[in-house]
Amino acid sequence: METVSFTTDIQDSLAEVLQARSYSKVVVITDVNTREHCLPLIQDALPSDVLHITVPSGEEHKTLETCFLVWKAMTEAVVDRQALVINLGGGVIGDMGGFCASVFKRGIPFLTIPTTLLSQVDASVGGKLGIDFMGFKNHLGVFQLPEKVLISPAFLATLPQRELRSGYAEVIKHGLIRDLTFFRSLPNSNWEKQDWSRVIRHSVSIKKAVVEVDPKEAGLRKILNFGHSIGHAVESFYLTSSKPLLHGEAIALGMVAEGFLSFEKIGLSFEELNELSHKLLQVFGKIHLNPKDLDAILALCAQDKKNEGNTQLFSLLPTLGDCSFNIPVTPEEIKHAIIYYQQLPLP
């Protein structure tokens, strides 16, 4: 399991890592936003000859074409296997930068510095790396652990509120699948004023405990996908639209819809379904899907990585705070779950 360190002084913590071992080259991968807003927080800890690689920001650029630009820059700089890649960014940079490092010259060490709430509580933990392909989320990828993950809440101050809220969806999910007390402690209003250091540490501890049992997602780790079977499909559908959704926004929709499937299929009570739905709708509002788009979204669900053959397998909640996996769900049941979400009134 990777080493996750929480720090209130990211520059000193990074300097300690770089001084502990001699690297032939340090490569920092950022997007245009993290280069401007986050790089200054670590700049003084970096060597003078650091190789900066900056890519366009956004999920739509998490592609092989962007990886080509990263690999080209590292090749032209004669980066060898004794180098270190530092991924400074959110989930896109963490996933893609780690993927690039893991396959470059059969793998070079990399360090993750997650700069969004989403990446701090989710994408940076567990060694899942990848890129999108042909419109499918994380369709190409590997499991590979970073040398270290450095988490600092200081970066949250650089985020727009919508980005912070996106990460909050994964925090809520961790409570729903593993810790009911934690879930119920998370506020529906004024949520942005929480003690984020405490929330992040607890959320990471939940994910780490699951991943340590099942690092390659053979079983238990699948519970971390609650809300993601439908959520990823909706996110992928809107990826190329004029108004793409953030990951957490789509996952919030997915958790409500998959909460309904949990009620229909494995015994989640109606009161618990209402509790789940109320919190998510109050924090995230509603996404209004066009009914004519449902078939396309269902087709994207059929590509989910947890599926086996023609059987779509979901992770669902028998009760709040617990999660089961490998639950077969039919396309018609998925459609009914999305319709349930669509007809819910806002709190």
N, C-alpha and C positions, 0 to 999 in steps of 0.2 A: 504494500500500500504506500502511496506517496506520502511524503512528509508535508503536512500543512502547518504553517506557522502564522499566528496572528500577531500583528505588530502595530504599534502606534507611531513608529518612526520607520517608514518604508525605506528611506534612503540609507540609514544605518544598517538595517537588516539586509538590504541588497549588497551593501559594501562588504559585510561579513561573509556572505556567500561567495562573492567574487574573490575575496582574499584567501578563502579556505583551499582553493585549488587553482592551479595555473592553467588558463585556457589559451589556446593559440589565437582565438578570435572571439569577440563577443558580437553577436548579431541581435539587434532589437527590431522586432516586427510590430508595427503599429498600424492603425488606420488613420485617416486624415484627422479625425476628431481626437483620438488619444495622443497623437503626436503633438497636437496643439495644447490640450488641456491636462494630460497625464504625464507626458514625458518630462516636463519641468520638475515634477515631484521626485524623480529618480536621477536626473541628469548628472548631478555632481558625483554620483557613485559609479558612473560608467567610465571605462578607459577612454583615452583621447582618440584612439583609432577605431572606435566602435563602428560597425556597419549598420546604418539605419535603412530599413526597408519599410516603406509606407505604401499601403494599398487602399483602394477605395473602401468606404465604410458601408455596412449594410449586408443583410442576409443574401441579397441578390448577387453579391460579389463573392460568395463562399463557394467558389467553383474551381474546376481544373485550370481554367484560363488564368485566374489569379495565382494559383499555385505555380503555374509556369513562370510568372513574373518573379516570384520569390526564389524559385530554384535557379532561374537565370542570373539573378543578382548574386546569389551565393556562389554560383559557379564562376562568374566573372571575377569575384573577389577571392577566388581560390580558397574557399572555406573548407577545412578538413574535418576529420572526425574527432579532433581534440577541441573543437570550438564549442561554444555554448549559445543556444538561441534563447532569447528572452521574449516571451509573448506578452505584450503589454496591451491589454484591451479586454473587451467583453467576450461573450461566448463565441462569436464568430472568429475573432483573432485566436482565442484559445484553442478552438477546435481545428481551425485551418492551419495556424502556425505550428501546433503540435504535430499535425498530420504531415506538414512539409518537412519538419525536422526528423520525424520518425522514418521517412522513406528516403531522405537525402543521403546518398552514399551508404544505404542500408541502416541509417539511424545515427543521429548525433544527439548529445544531451540537450535538454531544453528545460527552461524554468518558466513557470506561469505566474504572472502578476495580474490577477483579475481586477478589472476596474469598474464593473457594474455589479449591482446586487445580484442579478441573475447569475453571472459567472462566478461570483464568490460563493453562493450557496449551492450551485448546481454544476455548471459546465466544467469548472476547474477541478472537481473532485471525482475520482474514479477512473481516470485514464481512457475515457471514450473520446476518440478523435475522429474527425471526418469532414467531408464536404458534401454539398448538395449536387445532384446529378440528374439531368433530364427532368427537373422540377420536383424531385423527391428529396425530402429532408434527410441529410446525413446518410445518403445512399452508398457512398464509398467511404471506407474508414478502417481504422485499426484500434486495437487496445494497446496503449503504451503509456506508462507512468512518467510524469515529469520528474526531474531531479528534486524539485521542491515547488511548493505553492506558497506564495507570500500574500497574505490577505490583510489589507488595510482599509478600515472604514473611511479614511481620509478621501479616498477616490469618490465616495458617494456624493460629496459636495459638488463634483463636476457634472452630475447627472441632471437632465431635465426630469420633472416629476413623473412624466409618462414612462420613462425608462426605469425609474426607481419602482414604480408600480408594477411594471412587467416582471421584475425579479421577485416581487412580493407574492406572485402566484405560486412560485416554486416553494417559498417558505410555507404558505398555506398548505400546499400539497404534502409537504413532509409531515405536518401535523395530522392531516387527514389519514395518511397511510400508516402512521407509527406512534403518534403521541397526541391523544385527545386533549389532555390538559394543555399542551402547548397550542394546539389549534384554537381552543376556546380562549386562550390568553391573548390571541392576536386581535387587535382592534379593527372594527369595521369603519370607524371614522377617525380622522386625525391620525391615520396609520403612519403617515410620513414622519411623525414626531416620536417614534419609538426609540428605545435604546438599541441602536442597530448592532453595536458590538455584541451585546448579549444575544440578540436574535440570530445573528449570523453564526456565532459559535454553536448555538444549540441546533440550528438547522443543519450545519455541516456535520455535527456529531451524529445526527440521525442518518444522513446519507452515508457517511463513512462506515457506520456499523453494518449497514446493509451490504455495501460493496465489499467489505472485508470478508463476509460470508460467501459471497458469490461474485468474484471479480469479473468473470466473463459472461455474465447474464445467462447462465444456464437454468436458473430457477428464481430464487428469491429476489434478485436484483430487478426482475421484471416489474415488481410493485412500484418502482420509481417511475414507471410509465403511466401511472394512473392519470387520466385526463389527456394523455398524449396521442392515443390512437385516433380519436376524433380531432383533437386539437392540432396535431401535426398536419392532418389532411386539410383542415380549414386554413391553417397558416400557409401551406404550400399552394392552395388554390388562389389565395390573395397575393401571393408573393410578387407576381408580375402585374398586378392591378395598379390603378392610379393611387390607391390608398392601402398599401400593404399593412398587415397587422404585425404588431410586435409579438414575440414568442409568448410572453405571459398572458397577453390578451386572448390569444387563441386557446391557450391551455386553460384559462378560466372558463371559457365556453365549453371546452372538452370535459372539464371536471363536473360541470353541472349536468351535461348530457350523460356522461358516464356514471354520475351519481344516480340518475334516473334508471339506467341499466342495472345498477347495483340494487335498486329498489325492486325492479321488475324480476330480476333473475336470482339474486343470492341473499335476499333477506334484509337489506338495509331498511330501517323503518321509515315510514312517511314523515315522521317528526324529524328524523335525522336528515332526510333528503331536504326538507324545508330549511333546516339550520344551515346546511352546506350551501344551498342555493341562495339563501338570504345574504350570507356573508359575501359570496362571490359577486352577486349582482350589485350589492351596495358599494363594493370597492371598485368594480370594473364596469358597471353599467351593462348594456346589452349590445351585441353585434347583430345587426339586422341582415340575415341571409336572404337572398332571393330564392324562392322555392324552385325556380328553374335550374339553380346551380347544385341542387342536392345530389343529382346523379353523378356529377363530376366529382363532388366531394366523396361520395361513396366509392368511386373508382380509386381515388387516392388512398382511402382506408384499406383497400385490398392490397396495397403495396407495403403495408406496415411490416417492419422487420420481425415482429413477434409472431406473425402468422405462420402457420404450417400447412403447406399445400394450399388447398382452397378453403381452409378453415381459418376464420379471423378470430384471433385470441386476444382477449382483453384482460387488464388487471382491474378488478372491481372491489368495492367495499362491502363486506358482510355487516360491518358496523363502523361508525366513525372511530378512527384510530387504529384500524386494522385493514389489511388488504390481502386479497387472494389473487392468484394469477392463472393464466391459461384457461380462462373462461370463454367457451365458444359463443360467438355472437353473430347473428345473421345480418345481412344488409338491411332487411326490413326492420329489424330491431334497432339498428343504428339510425335509420330514417325516423322512426318514431321518437327516439331519444332527442334528435335534433329538433323535431317538431315540438316536443315538450319544452325544450329551452326557448324556442321562438314564442310560445304562447304565454310564458311567465310574465307577470307584471313586474315592473321595477319596484323595489321596496320604497 
